[in-house]
Amino acid sequence: AVRLRVREALGAREPVGEVQVQGWVRSVRSQKEVLFLHINDGSSLESLQVVADPSLENRDLTFGSAVEVQGKLVKSPHKMQNMELKAETIRVVGPCDTWSFPLKMKKHHPLEYVRQFPHLRCRSNTLGSLLRIRSEATAAIHSFFQDNGYVHIHTPIITSNDCEGAGELFQIETSNEARESAEKTHFFNVPAFLTVSGQLHLEVMAGAFTHVFTFGPTFRAENSQSRRHLAEFYMVEAELSFTKSLQDIMQVMEDLFKTATSTVLSKCPHDVELFHKYIAPAQYLKDYFFFFPSCRISYNEAVEILKQASQTFTFRPEWGCDLQTEHEKYLVKHCGEVPVFVINYPYDLKPFYMRDNEDGPQHTVSAVDLLVPGIGELCGGSLREERLPFLESRLQRLGLADAYQWYLDLRKFGSVPHGGFGMGFERYLQYILGVDNIKDVIPFPRFSHSCLL
């Protein structure tokens, strides 16, 4: 027998003799003359209808049980599907106790409910759709960069640098080190941390390949249990050599977003529709997914807009202070609920590697944040400081010259104007699907109260 995935069976154009389909039972309906099953193997949101003789039914053939069905793929008389499987044999591979199984047949379970079962929630329709969308979005992002001549770099997860300079790092130590209260000998001879960004390592590679990107896990030890923060998340990062324009960086951000989103919408239409039907009705699926009309303002303009707002903010907007989420959402609303590029942030607000604009009293750097409706900041980037004297001066003031001597070497040997950006993958998924809690777009909720995975 030809083994078919459910998605392949549903997409078949002609009948096929002797096929085998494996999956989990989503519904069972036994009538006097016919037994109906719907089985799903995770390859699509839709399940495959199986038609069988009632004699094939047994007590283990229940909702949630794993089955192997062999028979013929035939045209379905039902208007809602093209093909169905006429079963000759049904073998229950793994029975399921439906009484204790927390997911119930033909019931839509809210995200809050399935969050209690991190080891089983991927079997729900919503999380199944989310994981298929994650998979397609990941492939689309890789394809975008590969199609545009970028080289994919695997940047280190264990590192000794703090790229963001915020100190929100997870330090790595062996179990022996953790037990020793006296002076420690570090495993790597220096303190080591989980990476907060692959950017600095990408800059190394951008000195040889001009266009590079990475897509991997990053970690932030930010003490926040909010609905928009994760301790571990995936980051898409890119670096472009031989660019003097912040507009070039913004254009890549925009193109990446449009390309990835168009691919997800074309390859997972039913999965996306499920989110917009049950999770965020009539939200987010708008023309700007494709046309991306955007607004561009400077940090100075953003602060003035916030100061003149009739809304009362928890954090008072002042020049020189970072924009909070409430500020970002207001700016998006002020600009007509379209993506907003905010450029040229205060020099003292940003990390050492951002390019000095040399713009007088209001000292700024060539930085950009992309703010989107419902989320706030989605992407952040900048031109990098390629001029050795400027970089040396800033690192000396920060007391980092010795630690970043290798970074200064990049400016001594063939330095070129360059820049880059990073995009939080989970925030991207939040945005296109309208999910309120970022913990609902990751495969496994971290350190769940019911299951430590």
N, C-alpha and C positions, 0 to 999 in steps of 0.2 A: 504494500500500500504506500501511496505517496503521502509523506507527512507534510501537512500544511499548517501555517499559523492561522489564527482566526481572521486576521486582517487579509491574508491572501485568499482565504476561502470566500470572504465577503466580497472581495474585489474580482473574483473569477467571472469571466464572461460566458464560459461554456461549461456544461456538466463535466464532471470528472469521475471516472470509475475507481473504486477502491482507494479511498483516502483515509488518513488517520489524523485526528485532531485531538490535542491534549490541552487541558485547562481546568478551570474551577467552575463549579456550577453556580450560576447566578439566580436561576429560578427553576422550579420543578412544578409541572402541572400534569396531573394524571387524569385522563378521561376514560370512558368505558372502552373506546376503540383505539385510542392513540395516547402516547406519552410525549409530552413536550418538555424539552430542556433548553435552557440558554446557557452557553458556556463561554468563558472569556479567559484569554491567556495573557492579558496585559498589552497586547500589540495594538489594540484599538479601544475606543470607548464603547463601540457597539459590540454586542455579543452575537454569537452564531446560534441560530435556532437549530435544534436537533429534534427530528421527528422519529419516534421509535414505537415498536409494538409494546403494549403494556406488560407483556411477559418479561421484558428486559428490566423492569423496575425491581429494586430490592431495597431493604431497609437502610442501607448505607448511602443510597443515592439521595443526598440531601443538599440543601443550600450550603455552599462553602466547601463541599467535598471535591477532591481532585479526581478527575476522570480521564480515561483514554477511550475515545469513540472511534470506531472503524465503520465505514459504510460508503455510500455513494453521494457525491455532491450533485444536487439536482436543482433545477429552476424552482424558485419559490412562488407559489400563487399569491403570497402576501405582497401588498403594494409597497410596504416599507423596506423590503430587502430583496436583493436580487437572487441569492442562492440560499439553500438550506441543506443540512446534512441528514440523509435518510440512513439511520443507524442500523447496522447488522449486529454489532456487538458493543456493549458498554461495560467497561471495566473500572471499578472504583479503586483508584490507586491509593488514596488517603481519605478515610472517612472524616467527617466533621460533626462534632456535637453541637447542633444548632441551638440547643437551649442555653448553653454557656458561652457560645460564640457571641462577642459583643456587637458585631455587625448583623443587621437583620435584613431579610429579603425585601427588595423593592421599597426600601426606605432611604430617604435622603438624610444623611447624618451631618449635622452642623460641624464646622471645623473645631469648635470648642469641645464637642463630644469626642471626636476621633483623636484629639490631642492627648486624651487620657491613655491611649493605647498606641504608643509610638512603634511597637513591634508589629502591629496589625493594621495600622491606618493606611498603609500603601495599598491595601485590598479594597478600599473604598473608591468609588468613582472619582471623587474630587481629587484625592491624592494621586490616583492613577493618572488622571489627566495632567496634573501638575508635573509629575515626573516625566511624562512623555514630552511635555512642553519644554522642560529643562533640558532634556536630551537633544531636541531639535534646535533649541536656542544655542546650546553649546556648539553643536556642529555648524550652525549658521555663522557664529562668531569666528570660529576657526576658518571657515571657507572665505569669509570676507577678507580676513588678513592674508590668507594664502593667495587669493585671487588678485590682491593688490601688491604682491611682491614682498610681503613681510616674512621674516624668518622667525619661526617659533623657538623661544628659548625657555628651557626649564631652569628657573631661578631657584636658589636655595630656600628651603623652609627654615633651616637652622642658620642663624646669622649672628654677627656681633654688632651690627649697626642698628640704630633707631632712625629710620628714614624720615619719619614724620616729626621727630623731635618732641613728641608729646609725652614720652615716658610711659605710655600705656603698653608695656611689654610683659609677656609671659617669659620668665627666666627658666632655662632648662638646667636641671641638675640631676645627677644619679641618685638612686635611693640611698647609697652610702653617704653621699654629700649631704643629703637632706637630714640624715641622722646625726651628722657631726656638728656639734655646737662650737667647736674650736675653729681655728683658721682653716679655711677650705682650700683644697687643691682642685681647681676647676678641671673638668674632663678635657676641655680644649685649651687649657692653660689661661684662657680669658673667659669672662662671663659670656654666655651664649643665650640667645633668645629665639622665640618663634617669630618669624618675619611679620612685619606690619605692611610691607610693600616690597615688590621686586624691582622698583624703579632704579635704584642705584646700580644694581647688577645689570639691568637693561642698558643703562647709560654706558657701561663698559662695552657691551656688545654693539651698541650703536656706533662705536668708534671703528667698527670693522664691517658692519653690514648695512648701514644707513637706515634701514627700516626693520624694526624688531618688535615682537610682542610676547607677552606671557599671559597665561590664564591658569591661576592656581589658588590654593588656599592661603589666606592671610588671617592674622590673629590680632585682636585688640583687647587688652586687659582693662577695658573701660567698665567701671562699676555702675552698670545701668541694666535694669531689668525691664526696659521700655519695650513697646511694640515695634520699635524701629532699629533696635541694636542687636547684634550678634557678637559672641566672642570669637567665633570661627565663621568665616564667610569666604566666598570666591571673588577674586578681583581680576578684571580684564585690564591689562596695562600695555601701553604702546609707546615707543620712542621713535622720533623722526629726526634724522640728521639733515643738515643743509636746509634748515628752515628758519627764517627770521620773523615770520609772521604768526601772531596768535590766531589769526583767521584760519591759517592752515590747520592748526590743531582743532579748532572748532568745527571745521569742515569734516575732518575725519570722525569726530564725535557724532556729528549729524548723520553722515553716511553709514557709519556702523549701526546706529540706532535704526535707521530706516530699513537697511538691508536685512538685519536680523529679525526685526518685527514683521516685515513683509513675508519672510520665509516661514516664520512661526504661524502666521495667519493662514498661509496657503497650505501648509503641511498638517496643521492641527486645527482645522476649523471647528470641528465638533467639540474638541477639548476646550478651546478658548470660549466657545459659545456657552459651555456649561458654567464657566466662571462668571460670564456676563449675565447669565440667567439666574443663578442662585447666590453668587457671592457679591457681585457689584452690578446690579441690574441697570442697563442702559448707560453705564459709565465707561469712560476711557476709550471705547472703540469709536474713535472719531477720525475725521479726515487728516488730522495732523500726524497720524501714524505714518501716512504716506507722504504728505506734502510738507510737514514739519514747519509751518510758519512760526517763526521765532522772533523774540524780542531781544535786543542787545543793549545793555545799560552798563555804565561804569559803577564801581563801588560807591563813588561820591554821589552819583544820581540815586543809587539805591537807598543810601542813608537819608537823603533829602526826602524821598518818597515816603519813607517810614516815619520820619519826623512830622510830616504833614498829615499823616493818616489819622482818621477819626477814631480808629481802633486803639484800645489800650492794651499795650503789650506787657507781658510778665517781665521781659528784659528790655530795658529802655534802650532804644537805638542811639548809638553815639559813634562818631567817626573814630576809628581805631579799634573798635570792638568787633568781634566775630559776629557774623549773621547767625541768629538762632533759627531753629526750624519754624517757629511762628513768623519770623521775619521773611523767611524764604517763601512760605506759603502765601503770605500777603502780597509779596512782589509778583508772584505768578498770577494771583487773582487780579492785581492792579493792571497787569499787562494783557488781560483778556483770557486767562486760563490757557496759555500756550507756553511752551518751553522758553525759559529766559536764560540768556548768557550774561553773567555778571563778571566784568573784567577789571583788572588793575586794582588789586587789593593793597592795603597798607604794608609797607616794607617790614615792619616789626611784627606783623600778624602771621607771616608765612615762613616756611622753612628756609634754610640757608641757600638752597640750590636754585631758588627762583631768580630770574633776571631782573636786575635793578633798572627801573625806567629812567633814572636820573631826572626826575621831574620836580625838583625844587622843594618848597616847604612841605607840601603833602607828598611825602616820599612813598612811592608805590613800586610794585613789582608787576611783571607781565604774567599775571595769573588769571585763570578763568574757572568759574564753577557753572555747571549746567543745572538749572533748577527746573523741575517738572511738576505738573499738577498732582496734588494729593500726596506727594512724597517729600518735596524739597530738593536737596542736592542729590543728583544722580551721578554726575561726573565731575572730576576736578583735574585741572592740568595747568601747565605753564610753559613758557620758554625757560630753558635752563641757563644759568649763568656760565657762559663759555669763556669769559675774560678772566685770565689768571689773577691779575692784581685785585680785581673786585672780590673774587672768591677767597683769595688769601686773606684779605682784610677782614672779611666777615667771619671766617672761621677762627681767626686769631681773637677777635672780639668775643666770640662765643666759647673760646678755650677748646676748640675742636681741631686745631691745625695738625696736631700729632696723630690723632685718631683717623683723620681723613687725608693723610699724606698721599695715599693711593689715588684718592679722588682728584687731588691737585695734579697728580701725574697725567691724568686724562687731559688736562688743560695745557700741559707742557708739550705733549707729543701729538701734534696734528689735530688740535681742537677745532671744532666747527660749530656754528650756530645750530642749536637743536632744541627740541621740546618734546613734550609728551603728556599723557593723561592716564587716569585710571577710572574705571567704572565698576561700581559694586554690582555683581551679578544678581544677588538676591533682591536688591532694590529695583533693578531693571524688571525682574519678574513681578515684583509687587506692583510696579507702575502699569505694565501692560495688562495685568489680570485684575487689578483693583482690589488686591488683598490688603486688609488693614494691618494684620499682624505679620511681621516679617518671619516669625518662627513657623508660619504655615507654608512657606515656600522652600523649606529645606527638607531633605529626605528624612533626617532623624533629628527630632528636637533634642538639644543638648541637655544632658543631666536631668532628664524627666523624673518627676517624683515617682512614677510607676515603673520605670525601667531604665536602668543605667546602660546605655548602649555605647 
